Amino acid sequence: MVENIGFEVVLCQSEIKINRLPSHEKAKDLFYSFCPLVPHVPENQREIFKEELYQCLLEKFARNDDRTPVHMASVLEIVIRKPE
């Protein structure tokens, strides 16, 4: 696609990164910190939301042997160059 607008792809690679989280509390804080719904939750209900969010994550995602969730991320690295 970038070639269509005059760029050259120098490097394109994809990688899955798996990060083990040290504890349930750290995992809960991490996932809550980047949840885009938090600003829309009333202040007085955020702790309940945080706990329910974490319980949903525990049900849906991969976990370590100690049952803490694993953070998985797809990293896409693209280096492009505009020919002179």
MMTF fields as JSON, N, C-alpha, C and O atoms, coordinates in Angstrom:
{
  "mmtfVersion": "1.0.0",
  "mmtfProducer": "UNKNOWN",
  "numBonds": 335,
  "numAtoms": 336,
  "numGroups": 84,
  "numChains": 1,
  "numModels": 1,
  "chainsPerModel": [1],
  "groupsPerChain": [84],
  "chainIdList": ["A"],
  "bondAtomList": [4, 2, 8, 6, 12, 10, 16, 14, 20, 18, 24, 22, 28, 26, 32, 30, 36, 34, 40, 38, 44, 42, 48, 46, 52, 50, 56, 54, 60, 58, 64, 62, 68, 66, 72, 70, 76, 74, 80, 78, 84, 82, 88, 86, 92, 90, 96, 94, 100, 98, 104, 102, 108, 106, 112, 110, 116, 114, 120, 118, 124, 122, 128, 126, 132, 130, 136, 134, 140, 138, 144, 142, 148, 146, 152, 150, 156, 154, 160, 158, 164, 162, 168, 166, 172, 170, 176, 174, 180, 178, 184, 182, 188, 186, 192, 190, 196, 194, 200, 198, 204, 202, 208, 206, 212, 210, 216, 214, 220, 218, 224, 222, 228, 226, 232, 230, 236, 234, 240, 238, 244, 242, 248, 246, 252, 250, 256, 254, 260, 258, 264, 262, 268, 266, 272, 270, 276, 274, 280, 278, 284, 282, 288, 286, 292, 290, 296, 294, 300, 298, 304, 302, 308, 306, 312, 310, 316, 314, 320, 318, 324, 322, 328, 326, 332, 330],
  "bondOrderList": [1, 1, 1, 1, 1, 1, 1, 1, 1, 1, 1, 1, 1, 1, 1, 1, 1, 1, 1, 1, 1, 1, 1, 1, 1, 1, 1, 1, 1, 1, 1, 1, 1, 1, 1, 1, 1, 1, 1, 1, 1, 1, 1, 1, 1, 1, 1, 1, 1, 1, 1, 1, 1, 1, 1, 1, 1, 1, 1, 1, 1, 1, 1, 1, 1, 1, 1, 1, 1, 1, 1, 1, 1, 1, 1, 1, 1, 1, 1, 1, 1, 1, 1],
  "groupList": [{"groupName": "MET", "atomNameList": ["N", "CA", "C", "O"], "elementList": ["N", "C", "C", "O"], "formalChargeList": [0, 0, 0, 0], "bondAtomList": [1, 0, 2, 1, 3, 2], "bondOrderList": [1, 1, 2], "singleLetterCode": "M", "chemCompType": "L-PEPTIDE LINKING"}, {"groupName": "VAL", "atomNameList": ["N", "CA", "C", "O"], "elementList": ["N", "C", "C", "O"], "formalChargeList": [0, 0, 0, 0], "bondAtomList": [1, 0, 2, 1, 3, 2], "bondOrderList": [1, 1, 2], "singleLetterCode": "V", "chemCompType": "L-PEPTIDE LINKING"}, {"groupName": "GLU", "atomNameList": ["N", "CA", "C", "O"], "elementList": ["N", "C", "C", "O"], "formalChargeList": [0, 0, 0, 0], "bondAtomList": [1, 0, 2, 1, 3, 2], "bondOrderList": [1, 1, 2], "singleLetterCode": "E", "chemCompType": "L-PEPTIDE LINKING"}, {"groupName": "ASN", "atomNameList": ["N", "CA", "C", "O"], "elementList": ["N", "C", "C", "O"], "formalChargeList": [0, 0, 0, 0], "bondAtomList": [1, 0, 2, 1, 3, 2], "bondOrderList": [1, 1, 2], "singleLetterCode": "N", "chemCompType": "L-PEPTIDE LINKING"}, {"groupName": "ILE", "atomNameList": ["N", "CA", "C", "O"], "elementList": ["N", "C", "C", "O"], "formalChargeList": [0, 0, 0, 0], "bondAtomList": [1, 0, 2, 1, 3, 2], "bondOrderList": [1, 1, 2], "singleLetterCode": "I", "chemCompType": "L-PEPTIDE LINKING"}, {"groupName": "GLY", "atomNameList": ["N", "CA", "C", "O"], "elementList": ["N", "C", "C", "O"], "formalChargeList": [0, 0, 0, 0], "bondAtomList": [1, 0, 2, 1, 3, 2], "bondOrderList": [1, 1, 2], "singleLetterCode": "G", "chemCompType": "PEPTIDE LINKING"}, {"groupName": "PHE", "atomNameList": ["N", "CA", "C", "O"], "elementList": ["N", "C", "C", "O"], "formalChargeList": [0, 0, 0, 0], "bondAtomList": [1, 0, 2, 1, 3, 2], "bondOrderList": [1, 1, 2], "singleLetterCode": "F", "chemCompType": "L-PEPTIDE LINKING"}, {"groupName": "LEU", "atomNameList": ["N", "CA", "C", "O"], "elementList": ["N", "C", "C", "O"], "formalChargeList": [0, 0, 0, 0], "bondAtomList": [1, 0, 2, 1, 3, 2], "bondOrderList": [1, 1, 2], "singleLetterCode": "L", "chemCompType": "L-PEPTIDE LINKING"}, {"groupName": "CYS", "atomNameList": ["N", "CA", "C", "O"], "elementList": ["N", "C", "C", "O"], "formalChargeList": [0, 0, 0, 0], "bondAtomList": [1, 0, 2, 1, 3, 2], "bondOrderList": [1, 1, 2], "singleLetterCode": "C", "chemCompType": "L-PEPTIDE LINKING"}, {"groupName": "GLN", "atomNameList": ["N", "CA", "C", "O"], "elementList": ["N", "C", "C", "O"], "formalChargeList": [0, 0, 0, 0], "bondAtomList": [1, 0, 2, 1, 3, 2], "bondOrderList": [1, 1, 2], "singleLetterCode": "Q", "chemCompType": "L-PEPTIDE LINKING"}, {"groupName": "SER", "atomNameList": ["N", "CA", "C", "O"], "elementList": ["N", "C", "C", "O"], "formalChargeList": [0, 0, 0, 0], "bondAtomList": [1, 0, 2, 1, 3, 2], "bondOrderList": [1, 1, 2], "singleLetterCode": "S", "chemCompType": "L-PEPTIDE LINKING"}, {"groupName": "LYS", "atomNameList": ["N", "CA", "C", "O"], "elementList": ["N", "C", "C", "O"], "formalChargeList": [0, 0, 0, 0], "bondAtomList": [1, 0, 2, 1, 3, 2], "bondOrderList": [1, 1, 2], "singleLetterCode": "K", "chemCompType": "L-PEPTIDE LINKING"}, {"groupName": "ARG", "atomNameList": ["N", "CA", "C", "O"], "elementList": ["N", "C", "C", "O"], "formalChargeList": [0, 0, 0, 0], "bondAtomList": [1, 0, 2, 1, 3, 2], "bondOrderList": [1, 1, 2], "singleLetterCode": "R", "chemCompType": "L-PEPTIDE LINKING"}, {"groupName": "PRO", "atomNameList": ["N", "CA", "C", "O"], "elementList": ["N", "C", "C", "O"], "formalChargeList": [0, 0, 0, 0], "bondAtomList": [1, 0, 2, 1, 3, 2], "bondOrderList": [1, 1, 2], "singleLetterCode": "P", "chemCompType": "L-PEPTIDE LINKING"}, {"groupName": "HIS", "atomNameList": ["N", "CA", "C", "O"], "elementList": ["N", "C", "C", "O"], "formalChargeList": [0, 0, 0, 0], "bondAtomList": [1, 0, 2, 1, 3, 2], "bondOrderList": [1, 1, 2], "singleLetterCode": "H", "chemCompType": "L-PEPTIDE LINKING"}, {"groupName": "ALA", "atomNameList": ["N", "CA", "C", "O"], "elementList": ["N", "C", "C", "O"], "formalChargeList": [0, 0, 0, 0], "bondAtomList": [1, 0, 2, 1, 3, 2], "bondOrderList": [1, 1, 2], "singleLetterCode": "A", "chemCompType": "L-PEPTIDE LINKING"}, {"groupName": "ASP", "atomNameList": ["N", "CA", "C", "O"], "elementList": ["N", "C", "C", "O"], "formalChargeList": [0, 0, 0, 0], "bondAtomList": [1, 0, 2, 1, 3, 2], "bondOrderList": [1, 1, 2], "singleLetterCode": "D", "chemCompType": "L-PEPTIDE LINKING"}, {"groupName": "TYR", "atomNameList": ["N", "CA", "C", "O"], "elementList": ["N", "C", "C", "O"], "formalChargeList": [0, 0, 0, 0], "bondAtomList": [1, 0, 2, 1, 3, 2], "bondOrderList": [1, 1, 2], "singleLetterCode": "Y", "chemCompType": "L-PEPTIDE LINKING"}, {"groupName": "THR", "atomNameList": ["N", "CA", "C", "O"], "elementList": ["N", "C", "C", "O"], "formalChargeList": [0, 0, 0, 0], "bondAtomList": [1, 0, 2, 1, 3, 2], "bondOrderList": [1, 1, 2], "singleLetterCode": "T", "chemCompType": "L-PEPTIDE LINKING"}],
  "groupTypeList": [0, 1, 2, 3, 4, 5, 6, 2, 1, 1, 7, 8, 9, 10, 2, 4, 11, 4, 3, 12, 7, 13, 10, 14, 2, 11, 15, 11, 16, 7, 6, 17, 10, 6, 8, 13, 7, 1, 13, 14, 1, 13, 2, 3, 9, 12, 2, 4, 6, 11, 2, 2, 7, 17, 9, 8, 7, 7, 2, 11, 6, 15, 12, 3, 16, 16, 12, 18, 13, 1, 14, 0, 15, 10, 1, 7, 2, 4, 1, 4, 12, 11, 13, 2],
  "groupIdList": [1, 2, 3, 4, 5, 6, 7, 8, 9, 10, 11, 12, 13, 14, 15, 16, 17, 18, 19, 20, 21, 22, 23, 24, 25, 26, 27, 28, 29, 30, 31, 32, 33, 34, 35, 36, 37, 38, 39, 40, 41, 42, 43, 44, 45, 46, 47, 48, 49, 50, 51, 52, 53, 54, 55, 56, 57, 58, 59, 60, 61, 62, 63, 64, 65, 66, 67, 68, 69, 70, 71, 72, 73, 74, 75, 76, 77, 78, 79, 80, 81, 82, 83, 84],
  "secStructList": [7, 4, 4, 4, 4, 6, 7, 3, 3, 3, 3, 3, 3, 3, 3, 3, 3, 3, 3, 3, 7, 1, 7, 2, 2, 2, 2, 2, 2, 2, 2, 2, 2, 6, 7, 6, 6, 4, 4, 4, 1, 7, 4, 4, 4, 2, 2, 2, 2, 2, 2, 2, 2, 2, 2, 2, 2, 2, 2, 2, 1, 7, 5, 7, 6, 6, 1, 7, 5, 3, 3, 3, 3, 3, 3, 3, 3, 3, 3, 3, 3, 7, 7, 7],
  "xCoordList": [0.807, 0.0, 0.859, 0.57, 1.91, 2.757, 3.517, 3.903, 3.729, 4.386, 3.531, 4.059, 2.229, 1.31, 1.438, 1.049, 1.98, 2.131, 3.599, 3.945, 4.462, 5.839, 6.876, 8.024, 6.513, 7.483, 7.996, 7.358, 9.144, 9.748, 9.772, 10.174, 9.345, 9.379, 10.782, 11.241, 11.46, 12.807, 12.737, 13.513, 11.816, 11.681, 10.217, 9.546, 9.731, 8.37, 8.392, 8.641, 8.129, 8.109, 7.052, 6.716, 6.546, 5.508, 5.979, 6.633, 5.639, 6.073, 4.995, 4.378, 4.781, 3.873, 4.736, 5.635, 4.458, 5.202, 4.29, 3.12, 4.841, 4.095, 4.811, 5.986, 4.082, 4.648, 3.955, 2.734, 4.752, 4.208, 4.012, 4.891, 2.886, 2.585, 2.84, 2.464, 3.479, 3.96, 2.884, 3.118, 1.718, 0.683, -0.683, -0.798, -1.709, -3.067, -3.29, -3.909, -2.798, -3.012, -2.324, -2.907, -1.085, -0.365, -1.09, -1.207, -1.571, -2.299, -3.576, -3.887, -4.309, -5.556, -5.282, -6.002, -4.245, -3.887, -3.47, -3.84, -2.701, -2.236, -3.408, -3.525, -4.263, -5.37, -6.342, -6.891, -6.552, -7.429, -6.827, -7.555, -5.499, -4.833, -5.006, -5.003, -5.157, -5.326, -6.7, -6.878, -7.651, -9.022, -9.669, -9.754, -10.122, -10.69, -12.063, -12.568, -12.665, -13.995, -13.968, -14.978, -12.83, -12.734, -13.272, -14.023, -12.932, -13.445, -14.976, -15.552, -15.622, -17.078, -17.795, -19.024, -17.024, -17.601, -17.679, -16.696, -18.842, -18.943, -17.899, -17.606, -17.349, -16.286, -16.634, -15.795, -17.868, -18.243, -18.423, -18.687, -18.286, -18.426, -17.151, -17.151, -16.087, -14.853, -14.2, -13.657, -14.233, -13.635, -14.407, -13.812, -15.723, -16.548, -16.233, -16.073, -16.147, -15.819, -14.452, -14.286, -13.477, -12.116, -12.129, -11.48, -12.856, -12.928, -13.654, -13.211, -14.756, -15.505, -14.717, -14.758, -14.011, -13.142, -12.102, -11.872, -11.49, -10.454, -11.034, -10.411, -12.201, -12.822, -13.122, -12.957, -13.558, -13.793, -12.494, -12.464, -11.425, -10.124, -9.658, -9.105, -9.881, -9.484, -10.232, -9.673, -11.477, -12.277, -11.865, -11.935, -11.437, -11.255, -9.827, -9.635, -8.826, -7.466, -6.548, -6.871, -5.393, -4.379, -3.868, -3.839, -3.465, -2.966, -1.721, -1.464, -0.954, 0.229, -0.198, -1.386, 0.787, 0.517, -0.146, -0.947, 0.182, -0.424, -1.762, -2.32, -2.272, -3.575, -3.638, -4.721, -2.491, -2.502, -2.549, -1.987, -3.21, -3.296, -1.948, -1.055, -1.834, -0.63, -0.968, -1.993, -0.112, -0.319, 0.322, 1.525, -0.476, 0.026, -0.185, -1.237, 0.823, 0.73, 1.31, 2.326, 0.664, 1.196, 1.954, 1.402, 3.218, 4.054, 4.342, 4.865, 4.002, 4.256, 5.27, 5.035, 6.392, 7.451, 7.582, 7.803, 7.442, 7.558, 8.504, 8.316, 9.514, 10.434, 10.262, 10.406, 9.95, 9.768, 10.704, 11.171, 10.958, 11.852, 11.207, 10.625, 11.333, 10.859, 12.05, 13.003, 12.013, 13.127, 13.298, 12.335, 14.553, 14.836, 14.62, 14.812],
  "yCoordList": [-1.188, 0.0, 1.263, 2.201, 1.301, 2.497, 2.638, 3.741, 1.517, 1.583, 2.373, 3.043, 2.289, 3.002, 4.516, 5.236, 5.0, 6.455, 6.883, 7.976, 6.005, 6.39, 6.001, 6.434, 5.201, 4.777, 3.38, 2.612, 3.06, 1.736, 1.109, 1.757, -0.144, -0.848, -1.408, -2.239, -0.95, -1.408, -2.621, -3.565, -2.595, -3.678, -3.79, -2.782, -5.012, -5.254, -6.576, -7.63, -6.512, -7.742, -7.653, -6.577, -8.812, -8.906, -9.885, -10.885, -9.585, -10.439, -10.426, -9.395, -11.574, -11.658, -11.641, -12.467, -10.694, -10.611, -11.072, -10.695, -11.889, -12.395, -11.939, -12.241, -11.206, -10.696, -11.357, -11.286, -11.997, -12.578, -11.454, -10.611, -11.443, -10.41, -10.975, -12.111, -10.182, -10.706, -11.071, -11.929, -10.445, -10.733, -10.349, -9.643, -10.832, -10.472, -8.967, -8.361, -8.365, -6.927, -6.098, -5.142, -6.461, -5.744, -5.929, -4.986, -7.137, -7.409, -6.578, -5.98, -6.546, -5.778, -4.3, -3.664, -3.756, -2.347, -2.064, -1.036, -2.975, -2.778, -2.716, -1.767, -3.713, -3.758, -2.599, -2.063, -2.217, -1.077, 0.215, 1.09, 0.336, 1.584, 1.916, 3.09, 0.905, 1.23, 0.85, 0.746, 0.647, 0.382, 1.7, 2.625, 1.806, 3.072, 3.4, 4.504, 2.472, 2.711, 3.444, 4.016, 3.435, 4.001, 5.431, 5.709, 6.35, 7.718, 7.814, 8.804, 6.801, 6.817, 6.17, 6.186, 5.605, 4.966, 6.014, 6.704, 6.139, 7.107, 6.828, 5.674, 7.889, 7.801, 6.804, 5.999, 6.859, 6.022, 4.549, 3.732, 4.195, 2.8, 2.23, 1.106, 2.985, 2.547, 1.334, 0.488, 1.221, 0.042, -1.224, -2.276, -1.118, -2.262, -2.619, -3.792, -1.602, -1.821, -2.492, -3.426, -2.004, -2.552, -4.044, -4.84, -4.415, -5.821, -6.664, -7.768, -6.159, -6.91, -7.038, -8.08, -5.988, -6.043, -7.149, -7.945, -7.186, -8.184, -9.602, -10.515, -9.786, -11.114, -11.566, -12.742, -10.645, -10.98, -11.377, -12.325, -10.647, -10.977, -12.359, -13.115, -12.688, -14.007, -15.118, -16.188, -14.87, -15.874, -16.026, -17.125, -14.937, -14.927, -15.14, -15.628, -14.787, -14.745, -15.801, -16.447, -15.96, -16.921, -16.569, -15.405, -17.618, -17.393, -18.228, -19.236, -17.768, -18.493, -19.697, -19.915, -20.471, -21.615, -21.192, -21.942, -19.991, -19.507, -18.814, -18.194, -18.918, -18.405, -16.894, -16.363, -16.17, -14.747, -14.616, -15.452, -13.578, -13.433, -13.082, -12.545, -13.396, -13.102, -11.961, -12.0, -10.952, -9.851, -10.241, -10.497, -10.287, -10.629, -9.428, -8.789, -9.13, -7.992, -8.368, -9.059, -7.912, -8.062, -6.786, -5.688, -6.943, -5.791, -5.843, -6.835, -4.782, -4.678, -3.567, -2.42, -3.912, -2.933, -2.75, -3.706, -1.506, -1.186, 0.0, 1.047, -0.183, 0.911, 1.18, 0.285, 2.436, 2.805, 3.954, 4.703, 4.062, 5.128, 5.759, 5.082, 7.063, 7.803, 7.95, 8.661, 7.291, 7.415, 8.868, 9.624, 9.224, 10.61, 10.794, 11.893],
  "zCoordList": [0.0, 0.0, 0.0, -0.743, 0.823, 0.826, -0.485, -0.872, -1.166, -2.472, -3.465, -4.353, -3.311, -4.213, -4.111, -5.03, -3.001, -2.839, -2.87, -2.422, -3.405, -3.666, -2.627, -2.725, -1.642, -0.633, -0.932, -1.652, -0.377, -0.496, 0.896, 1.862, 1.003, 2.285, 2.483, 1.7, 3.532, 3.85, 4.774, 4.625, 5.718, 6.692, 7.089, 7.312, 7.176, 7.651, 8.405, 7.82, 9.718, 10.5, 11.588, 12.083, 11.935, 12.95, 14.019, 13.72, 15.263, 16.365, 17.449, 17.714, 18.062, 19.206, 20.459, 20.614, 21.35, 22.607, 23.732, 23.799, 24.606, 25.755, 27.015, 27.227, 27.846, 29.095, 30.276, 30.423, 31.108, 32.337, 33.341, 33.517, 33.983, 34.97, 36.369, 36.656, 37.245, 38.523, 39.544, 40.396, 39.479, 40.477, 39.926, 38.924, 40.605, 40.196, 40.32, 39.445, 41.385, 41.596, 40.507, 39.994, 40.154, 39.083, 37.749, 36.966, 37.496, 36.256, 36.195, 35.165, 37.296, 37.353, 37.083, 36.314, 37.713, 37.517, 36.075, 35.507, 35.487, 34.109, 33.133, 32.358, 33.17, 32.219, 32.432, 31.47, 33.673, 33.977, 33.43, 32.96, 33.489, 33.094, 31.614, 31.245, 30.761, 29.339, 28.778, 27.565, 29.664, 29.214, 28.787, 29.594, 27.545, 27.055, 27.642, 27.438, 28.358, 28.92, 30.255, 30.665, 30.937, 32.286, 32.386, 33.32, 31.482, 31.618, 31.568, 32.021, 31.026, 30.889, 32.075, 32.149, 32.994, 34.179, 35.29, 35.556, 35.942, 37.041, 38.121, 38.43, 38.684, 39.701, 40.799, 41.201, 41.282, 42.423, 42.062, 42.944, 40.785, 40.367, 39.752, 39.249, 39.79, 39.116, 39.763, 39.052, 41.072, 41.717, 41.351, 41.12, 41.301, 40.892, 39.44, 39.101, 38.592, 37.183, 37.043, 36.26, 37.813, 37.754, 38.09, 37.411, 39.12, 39.528, 38.482, 38.164, 37.949, 36.938, 35.631, 34.977, 35.26, 34.082, 34.25, 33.339, 35.41, 35.667, 35.641, 35.099, 36.213, 36.206, 34.775, 34.449, 33.927, 32.51, 31.817, 31.032, 32.113, 31.519, 31.955, 31.156, 33.218, 33.711, 32.978, 32.734, 32.632, 31.925, 30.466, 29.918, 29.83, 28.377, 27.881, 26.767, 28.68, 28.155, 28.748, 29.745, 28.108, 28.54, 29.933, 30.334, 30.66, 32.013, 32.278, 31.619, 33.272, 33.737, 34.566, 34.806, 34.997, 35.868, 37.174, 37.734, 37.666, 38.912, 38.665, 39.57, 37.45, 37.038, 36.844, 36.597, 36.949, 36.623, 35.102, 34.395, 34.591, 33.139, 32.515, 33.171, 31.248, 30.481, 29.525, 28.843, 29.475, 28.533, 27.209, 27.149, 26.153, 24.825, 23.915, 23.944, 23.109, 22.197, 20.841, 20.756, 19.802, 18.447, 18.126, 18.19, 17.783, 17.451, 15.954, 15.446, 15.269, 13.836, 13.63, 14.011, 13.027, 12.772, 11.263, 10.52, 10.832, 9.408, 9.255, 9.873, 8.426, 8.1, 6.61, 5.778, 6.294, 4.891, 4.534, 5.393, 3.237, 2.755, 1.526, 0.679, 1.463, 0.286, -0.657, -0.335, -1.816, -2.761, -3.21, -3.335, -3.446, -3.869, -5.347, -5.867]
}
